Amino acid sequence: MASNFDTVIIGAGHNGLVCAATLARAGRSVLVLERREIVGGCAVTEEFVPGFRCSATFAGVETFDPTIADELKLQEHGLQLLPPACVLVPRQAGDALYLPPQGDVVDVSDWCAATQCSNADGQAFAKFDALLRRLGEAFGAILAKPLPELETPGVGGILELLRTGWLLRRLGTREFREAMRFLPMPIADVVVERFENEALRAAIAAGGLTGSWFGPRSPGSALNLLFHRVGRGRGAIGYPQLAFGGTGSLTDALRSAAEAAGATVRTGADVERIVIGRGKVRGVKLVGGEEIGVETVISNADPKTTLLSLVEPLELQPSFVRAAQNLRSRGTVAMVKLALSELPSFSGVTDASMLAGRIQIGEHLDALEMAFDATKYGELPQRPYLDLTIPSISDPGLAPEGKHVLSAWVQFPPYHLRGRDWNDARGELGDLVVQRIEDYAPGLSRHIVDREVLSPLDLEKRFGVAEGCIYHLEPALDQSLYLRPIPRWSGYRMPIEQLYLCGSGTHGGGGLSGLAGRNAARQVIEDS
């Protein structure tokens, strides 16, 4: 069972690879075990129809933390970023709300002309965009490092807590007060009190629903918007930034960086369980019987899979097992990929370059809320909210010459269907998505060569995420910060000695930031 490694990381998703590279750069001997034949977890680029490729789930890499990219020199390992693109919200009236990919709004009149909004909305947007950038920077700084221990004794523990609080308090009295009001609010209330234009309201509110069990009128959805806007220069609208070759090029670069630092990545290695003896990690056992002995195991799998499947229940206290069982990871996302014979035509869009970014299908808050209503009752949303990308416009190599790929992030199909299963519902969901797009792009179905539909159940099976929740745990107030994944266990360490978590279900996780992986690595180094 002995090995030449001191650390095993389970799962070569983006956080696992960031963790591996960070540890290897610090001198640790790291082995990454990935059950699939490719690395990347949910952040991969795959061929879904012969000749047609696209990102499997996350379309863009705009949320990846730039300081990690700089630390690991990812551009030297092949990562090529395309310029940030626009956000387009087609309207059934035959026109479209177009939000150009810009930084701070300087000329409000020009912005209003481009977005078809009133001057009042332009002024309100500039103010709100600035607020989100400030809040995002403050929260980004909190997410970018392990949280200080609440129970750390002495002056050192108190100082660490004060430093964390100061990241918010330095906003200034007015913005701090606004932040405290903002966090628990429904995102619908946030946008309705600020903006007149319904499509603009929906475009901003949609960011608070991504990957969540929230409708726009759910308390806490404003916090989810903020978590998607953390980091450098991200305001009210999440302008997409694609990577050349799809999202998989990010994780390919991370693998290259980890291996260059000395880590070993092994694919086709499915971990069956974590070997534990006398309350301490001893190694891992693979499907097939191979055992690898190490002193530290870090799991990039979601918390429920790690704690309820990879660890024998008798190794944990009953109260802890119960807490893990009660973690919420209800998947509400499906993916529909369309192979197209030609570029679709959207009503009100005369310039094809306007389709190169994110296309949001959901122009009213009521439509977003009704899509969520179906989820609560285990039904398919008849008019789902869609976040579309056509990456082959900017990256023609993803499809045969003259043809295109359309990827639809479908929000609110539930993992648990009432009275039916996904084998029966998968085709119906695909039809609903095509019909929904055709409301704004008439004739789309005539150009479909083939398609792939990935339900929440399919995401669970393909990527190993419990209940198809690609954020590992639902983003919510009671599953954030010190409560993520489990109260008193937010510091990446688990109750078993030398067992850590580094995935999206931990502090700093969710989306593609990579912060959870770096934070976990730093915690392991500090504990060494």
C-alpha positions in Angstrom: 0.0 0.0 0.0 3.0 2.3 0.4 3.6 4.9 -2.4 6.0 7.6 -3.4 3.4 10.3 -2.7 2.5 12.1 0.5 -0.8 13.6 -0.9 -3.6 12.2 -3.0 -6.3 14.5 -4.5 -9.5 12.8 -5.5 -10.9 14.4 -8.7 -9.2 16.4 -11.4 -11.8 19.2 -11.6 -10.6 22.7 -11.7 -10.3 23.1 -7.9 -8.5 19.7 -7.6 -5.9 20.8 -10.3 -5.5 24.3 -8.7 -4.9 22.5 -5.3 -2.4 20.1 -6.9 -0.4 22.8 -8.6 -0.3 25.0 -5.4 0.8 22.0 -3.3 3.4 20.8 -5.8 4.9 24.3 -6.1 5.2 24.2 -2.3 7.2 21.0 -2.4 4.5 18.4 -1.7 4.5 15.1 -3.6 1.0 15.0 -5.2 -1.0 12.4 -7.0 -4.3 13.4 -8.6 -6.7 10.6 -9.3 -9.5 11.1 -11.8 -12.1 8.5 -12.6 -12.8 9.7 -16.2 -10.3 9.5 -19.0 -10.1 13.3 -19.2 -9.4 16.0 -16.6 -11.7 18.9 -15.9 -14.7 17.6 -14.1 -17.6 19.8 -15.2 -15.2 22.2 -16.8 -14.4 20.2 -20.0 -14.8 20.6 -23.7 -16.4 17.5 -25.3 -17.6 16.4 -28.7 -21.4 15.8 -28.4 -22.1 15.1 -32.1 -19.3 14.0 -34.5 -17.5 17.1 -35.5 -19.2 19.4 -33.0 -17.6 20.4 -29.7 -18.4 22.8 -26.9 -18.0 23.3 -23.2 -19.9 20.7 -21.2 -21.5 23.0 -18.6 -19.8 26.3 -17.8 -19.7 28.3 -21.1 -17.2 31.0 -20.0 -14.2 31.4 -17.7 -14.9 34.9 -16.6 -15.3 33.9 -12.9 -11.8 32.2 -12.8 -9.7 34.2 -10.3 -7.1 36.1 -12.3 -4.5 36.0 -9.5 -4.5 32.2 -9.8 -4.0 32.4 -13.5 -1.1 34.7 -12.9 0.5 32.6 -10.2 0.3 29.4 -12.3 1.2 31.2 -15.5 -1.7 29.6 -17.3 -1.1 31.5 -20.6 2.3 29.8 -20.8 0.4 26.5 -20.5 -1.8 27.2 -23.5 -4.7 29.2 -22.1 -6.0 31.7 -24.6 -8.8 34.0 -23.6 -11.1 35.6 -26.1 -12.2 39.2 -25.4 -15.2 39.7 -23.1 -18.4 39.6 -25.2 -21.9 41.3 -24.9 -25.1 40.2 -23.2 -28.1 40.1 -25.5 -31.7 39.9 -24.2 -34.1 39.3 -27.2 -37.7 40.6 -26.8 -40.8 39.1 -28.4 -41.7 42.6 -29.5 -39.0 42.0 -32.2 -36.2 44.1 -30.7 -33.5 43.3 -28.2 -31.7 44.7 -25.2 -28.0 44.8 -26.0 -25.5 45.3 -23.2 -22.0 46.0 -24.7 -19.0 44.5 -22.9 -17.5 47.5 -21.2 -16.0 48.4 -17.9 -17.2 51.3 -15.9 -20.1 53.2 -17.5 -18.6 56.6 -18.3 -21.0 58.1 -20.9 -24.5 57.3 -19.7 -26.2 58.8 -22.8 -24.2 56.5 -25.2 -24.9 53.5 -22.9 -28.6 54.3 -22.9 -28.6 54.5 -26.7 -26.9 51.1 -27.0 -29.2 49.4 -24.4 -32.5 51.1 -25.4 -33.0 52.3 -21.8 -34.1 55.6 -20.4 -31.6 58.1 -19.0 -33.0 57.3 -15.5 -32.2 53.7 -16.0 -28.7 54.6 -17.3 -28.0 56.6 -14.2 -29.3 53.9 -11.9 -27.3 51.2 -13.8 -24.1 53.2 -13.4 -24.6 53.5 -9.7 -25.7 49.9 -9.2 -22.8 48.6 -11.3 -20.3 50.6 -9.2 -21.9 49.2 -6.0 -21.7 45.6 -7.2 -18.0 46.1 -8.2 -17.2 47.4 -4.7 -19.2 44.6 -3.0 -17.6 42.1 -5.3 -14.1 43.2 -4.4 -14.8 43.1 -0.7 -16.5 39.6 -0.8 -13.9 38.4 -3.2 -11.2 39.2 -0.7 -13.1 37.2 1.9 -13.5 34.2 -0.4 -9.9 34.3 -1.5 -8.5 32.9 1.7 -9.5 30.4 4.4 -11.8 31.9 7.0 -10.3 32.6 10.4 -11.3 30.0 13.1 -14.2 31.2 15.2 -12.9 29.3 18.2 -9.2 30.3 17.9 -8.3 31.4 21.4 -6.3 34.5 22.3 -5.5 37.8 20.6 -4.5 36.2 17.3 -7.9 34.7 16.7 -9.6 38.0 17.5 -7.3 39.9 15.2 -8.1 37.5 12.3 -11.8 38.0 12.8 -11.4 41.8 12.9 -9.4 41.7 9.6 -12.1 39.7 7.9 -14.8 42.1 9.2 -12.8 45.1 8.1 -12.9 43.9 4.4 -16.6 44.8 4.5 -16.4 47.8 6.9 -13.9 49.6 4.7 -16.7 50.0 2.1 -17.7 53.1 3.9 -20.8 53.8 6.0 -23.3 54.2 3.2 -22.2 51.2 1.1 -21.7 49.0 4.2 -25.3 49.8 5.2 -26.5 49.1 1.7 -24.6 45.8 1.6 -26.2 44.6 4.9 -29.6 45.4 3.4 -28.7 43.8 0.1 -27.6 40.4 1.2 -30.8 38.8 2.3 -33.1 40.5 -0.3 -34.9 38.8 -3.2 -33.1 39.9 -6.3 -36.5 41.0 -7.8 -36.9 43.6 -5.1 -33.3 44.8 -5.7 -33.9 45.5 -9.4 -37.5 46.7 -9.3 -36.7 49.5 -6.9 -33.8 50.6 -9.2 -34.9 50.1 -12.8 -37.9 50.8 -15.1 -36.9 48.6 -18.1 -38.3 45.1 -17.6 -35.7 43.4 -19.8 -32.9 45.1 -17.9 -34.4 44.0 -14.6 -34.5 40.4 -15.9 -31.0 40.5 -17.3 -29.6 41.5 -13.9 -31.9 39.3 -11.8 -31.0 36.2 -13.8 -27.5 36.3 -12.3 -28.9 35.7 -8.9 -30.6 32.4 -10.0 -27.7 30.6 -11.7 -27.4 27.1 -10.3 -29.7 27.8 -7.4 -33.0 26.7 -5.9 -34.2 30.3 -6.1 -36.7 32.3 -8.1 -36.2 36.0 -8.4 -38.6 36.6 -5.5 -36.8 34.2 -3.2 -35.0 35.8 -0.2 -31.2 35.4 -0.5 -31.1 35.5 -4.3 -29.4 38.9 -4.2 -26.5 37.2 -2.3 -26.3 34.6 -5.1 -25.9 37.4 -7.6 -23.1 38.9 -5.5 -21.2 35.5 -5.3 -21.3 35.5 -9.2 -19.8 39.0 -9.3 -16.9 38.6 -6.9 -13.4 39.4 -8.1 -11.8 42.0 -10.3 -14.0 44.4 -12.3 -17.3 42.5 -12.3 -20.4 44.6 -12.0 -24.1 44.2 -12.4 -23.9 42.2 -15.6 -21.6 39.1 -16.0 -20.1 39.7 -19.4 -19.0 36.3 -20.7 -15.4 35.6 -21.5 -14.8 32.5 -23.6 -11.6 30.5 -23.8 -10.2 29.4 -27.2 -11.1 25.7 -27.4 -13.8 25.9 -24.8 -13.7 25.7 -21.0 -11.7 22.5 -21.2 -8.7 24.6 -22.3 -8.7 26.1 -18.8 -8.5 22.8 -17.1 -6.0 21.5 -19.7 -3.8 24.4 -18.8 -4.2 23.7 -15.1 -3.2 20.1 -15.6 -0.1 21.3 -17.5 0.8 23.7 -14.7 0.3 21.1 -12.0 2.5 18.6 -13.9 5.1 21.2 -14.6 5.3 21.8 -10.8 5.8 18.1 -10.2 2.3 16.7 -9.6 1.3 13.5 -11.2 -2.2 13.2 -12.8 -3.7 9.8 -13.4 -6.9 9.4 -15.3 -9.1 6.3 -15.4 -8.5 5.9 -11.6 -11.9 5.6 -9.8 -11.5 5.9 -6.0 -13.8 3.4 -4.2 -13.2 4.6 -0.7 -10.8 6.5 1.5 -8.8 4.1 3.8 -8.9 5.2 7.4 -7.3 3.7 10.5 -7.8 4.9 14.1 -9.3 8.2 13.0 -6.5 9.0 10.6 -6.2 8.8 6.8 -4.1 5.9 5.6 -4.7 6.1 1.8 -7.2 5.3 -0.8 -8.6 2.2 -2.4 -9.4 2.2 -6.1 -12.2 0.3 -7.9 -10.4 -3.0 -8.8 -8.7 -3.3 -5.5 -5.5 -1.2 -5.8 -4.6 0.6 -2.6 -2.4 3.7 -2.5 -0.9 4.7 0.9 -0.5 8.4 1.7 -0.5 10.6 4.7 -3.0 13.2 3.4 -6.1 12.9 1.2 -7.9 15.9 -0.3 -11.2 15.3 -2.0 -12.4 17.4 -4.8 -15.6 15.4 -4.9 -18.7 17.1 -3.5 -19.2 16.9 0.3 -22.1 14.4 0.2 -20.2 12.0 -2.1 -17.0 12.3 0.0 -18.6 12.0 3.4 -21.4 9.6 2.7 -19.9 7.3 0.0 -16.1 7.5 0.1 -15.9 7.4 3.9 -17.3 4.5 6.0 -20.1 6.0 8.1 -18.7 4.4 11.2 -15.7 6.6 11.0 -17.8 9.7 11.7 -19.9 10.9 14.6 -23.6 10.2 14.0 -24.4 14.0 14.4 -21.9 14.8 11.7 -23.3 12.1 9.3 -26.7 13.5 9.9 -25.5 17.0 9.1 -23.9 15.7 5.8 -27.2 13.9 4.9 -29.1 17.2 5.3 -26.9 19.2 2.9 -28.9 20.5 0.1 -27.7 19.8 -3.4 -30.8 19.7 -5.5 -29.8 20.0 -9.1 -31.8 22.6 -11.1 -29.7 22.8 -14.3 -29.8 20.9 -17.6 -27.7 21.4 -20.7 -29.0 21.2 -24.3 -26.4 21.3 -27.1 -27.5 21.9 -30.7 -25.4 21.1 -33.8 -26.5 23.7 -36.4 -26.1 23.7 -40.2 -26.0 27.5 -40.1 -26.1 30.5 -37.7 -29.6 31.1 -36.3 -31.3 34.4 -36.9 -32.7 36.2 -33.9 -35.4 38.8 -34.2 -34.2 42.3 -33.9 -30.5 41.4 -34.3 -28.9 42.6 -37.5 -25.3 42.2 -36.6 -24.1 38.6 -36.1 -21.3 39.7 -33.8 -24.0 40.6 -31.2 -24.6 36.8 -30.9 -21.0 36.1 -29.9 -21.6 36.5 -26.1 -24.4 35.5 -23.8 -28.0 35.4 -25.1 -30.5 35.4 -22.2 -34.0 34.0 -23.0 -36.2 35.4 -20.2 -37.2 39.0 -20.6 -39.6 39.3 -17.7 -39.2 38.7 -14.0 -42.6 36.9 -14.0 -41.3 34.5 -16.6 -38.3 33.7 -14.4 -40.6 33.2 -11.4 -43.0 30.9 -13.3 -40.1 28.7 -14.5 -39.0 28.3 -10.9 -42.6 27.5 -9.8 -42.5 24.3 -11.9 -39.4 23.2 -10.2 -40.9 23.4 -6.7 -43.6 20.8 -7.8 -41.2 18.4 -9.6 -42.4 19.5 -13.0 -40.6 20.6 -16.2 -40.8 24.3 -16.7 -42.8 24.9 -19.9 -40.9 28.1 -20.6 -37.5 27.7 -18.9 -35.0 30.4 -18.5 -32.2 29.9 -20.9 -28.6 31.2 -21.0 -27.3 30.6 -24.6 -23.9 30.8 -26.2 -22.9 30.2 -29.7 -19.1 29.7 -29.1 -18.4 28.8 -32.7 -18.8 32.4 -33.8 -15.6 33.4 -32.0 -14.0 30.0 -32.1 -14.8 28.4 -35.5 -12.8 25.2 -34.8 -15.6 24.0 -32.5 -17.7 23.0 -35.5 -17.2 22.0 -39.2 -16.7 24.9 -41.6 -19.8 27.0 -42.0 -21.7 25.2 -39.2 -22.2 26.2 -35.6 -22.7 25.0 -32.0 -25.4 26.4 -29.7 -25.2 25.6 -26.0 -28.2 26.2 -23.8 -27.8 26.4 -20.0 -31.4 25.5 -18.9 -32.4 26.8 -15.5 -34.9 25.0 -13.3 -35.5 21.5 -14.6 -35.6 19.6 -11.2 -33.5 16.5 -10.4 -36.5 15.0 -8.7 -39.4 14.7 -11.1 -42.8 13.9 -9.8 -44.5 10.8 -11.2 -42.0 10.2 -14.0 -38.3 9.7 -14.6 -35.7 11.4 -16.8 -35.6 8.6 -19.4 -39.1 9.7 -20.4 -38.7 13.5 -19.8 -35.3 14.0 -21.5 -36.6 14.3 -25.0 -39.5 16.5 -23.9 -37.1 18.9 -22.2 -35.1 19.2 -25.4 -38.2 20.0 -27.4 -39.3 22.6 -24.9 -35.9 24.3 -25.1 -36.0 24.4 -28.9 -39.5 25.8 -28.9 -38.4 28.4 -26.4 -35.5 29.5 -28.5 -37.7 29.6 -31.6 -39.9 32.2 -29.9 -36.9 34.6 -30.5 -35.1 32.8 -33.4 -37.9 31.6 -35.8 -36.9 28.7 -38.0 -34.2 27.4 -35.7 -35.4 23.8 -35.8 -34.8 23.7 -39.6 -31.0 24.1 -38.9 -30.6 21.5 -36.2 -28.4 18.6 -37.4 -28.4 16.8 -34.1 -28.6 17.5 -30.4 -27.6 16.3 -26.9 -29.7 16.8 -23.8 -28.1 16.4 -20.4 -30.6 16.3 -17.5 -29.6 16.9 -13.9 -29.5 13.1 -13.6 -27.2 12.9 -16.6 -24.9 15.5 -15.0 -24.8 13.4 -11.8 -23.8 10.2 -13.7 -21.3 11.9 -16.1 -19.6 14.2 -13.7 -20.2 12.5 -10.3 -21.9 15.4 -8.6 -24.7 14.5 -6.2 -28.1 15.2 -7.6 -26.6 16.9 -10.6 -25.7 20.0 -8.6 -22.7 21.4 -10.5 -22.0 23.8 -7.6 -21.8 20.8 -5.3 -24.0 22.5 -2.8 -26.9 24.9 -3.4 -25.7 28.5 -3.0 -27.7 29.9 -0.1 -27.3 32.0 3.0 -27.2 28.9 5.3 -24.7 27.1 3.1 -22.2 30.0 2.8 -19.1 31.3 4.5 -18.8 29.6 8.0 -21.7 27.3 7.2 -20.2 25.8 4.0 -20.2 22.9 3.9 -21.1 22.2 7.5 -21.2 24.5 10.5 -17.9 24.3 12.4 -16.2 22.6 9.5 -15.7 25.4 7.0 -11.9 25.3 7.1 -11.4 22.4 4.6 -10.3 20.0 7.4 -12.8 17.2 8.1 -13.2 15.3 11.5 -10.9 12.6 10.2 -7.2 13.5 10.7 -5.5 14.5 7.4 -8.7 14.4 5.4 -9.6 17.7 3.6 -12.1 18.9 1.1 -11.1 21.3 -1.8 -14.2 21.3 -4.1 -16.9 23.7 -4.9 -18.9 22.7 -1.9 -16.4 24.5 0.4 -15.7 28.1 1.2 -14.7 30.0 -1.9 -16.3 27.4 -4.1 -19.1 27.5 -6.6 -18.5 28.3 -10.2 -15.1 28.3 -11.7 -13.1 30.7 -9.5 -10.6 28.1 -8.3 -10.4 29.8 -4.9 -11.6 26.7 -3.0 -8.7 24.7 -4.4 -6.1 27.3 -3.6 -7.5 27.9 -0.1 -7.5 24.2 0.7 -3.9 23.9 -0.5 -2.9 26.8 1.7 -4.7 25.2 4.7 -2.8 21.9 4.1 0.5 23.7 3.9 -0.2 25.7 7.1 -1.1 22.5 8.9 2.1 20.7 7.8 
